[in-house]
Amino acid sequence: DAPYTCDFKGYCGWNRMPTQSIFELDDLEEEQKWELFQQNILDFRDIPKDYPLKPIQKIGLQTKISGEVYIDKEAIKTHLDKILFPASFLDIQVFRPAIPLTFGAHPYIQVPFGYGLKGIEDERNVVHLSDANCDFEEFFLKQFLIDTSDFKTLICFDKQWELKALKRISERFPQHKDETEKRLESI
């Protein structure tokens, strides 16, 4: 189905795949799906109990079979206990140009141009978009450091994505590296 649905699915037997197919398991790695397929295990309910799965894969399989939502309340509590206040939600916007915009960059590198902050306790909302008429990366970084200076914790949906964007930009502007490192530790 990627990048598009195959026009010949109806001719090769794919249309006889069960609705609860092993290919519907998001947590199962591609190699595992094909390994099971080669063993003629097509329905995820038929995966043997002793089949080697990672803990997260076992949870995913069990929730698919039972139809129940899995919530690890203890893990959530442990994670939430780490949050220091004041805290804010953070979402950094990036684009990935095919043609590098700056020296030392390469094609498709993450270039941050904006962010949104939503304070948890202080109701602060900040939306920042860099001005395209200047060195917007440095403008972005300076404003980001100002707007996030009061927060002890920055909460992101995809921590690795946000860290990658900030690390790259901090390397480009080493004069802000120490302060940027403090923000990275708070994510």
Secondary structure, DSSP 8 states (H G I E B T S, - for coil): --SS--TTHHHHTGGGS-TTBGGG-TTS-HHHHHHHHHTT--BGGGS-TTS---HHHHHHHHHHHH------HHHHHHHHHT--SSEEEEEEEEE--SS-SSTT--TT--EEEEEEEEESSS--EEEEE--TTS-HHHHHHHHHHHHTTT-SEEE-SSHHHHHHHHHHHHHH-GGGHHHHHHHHHH-
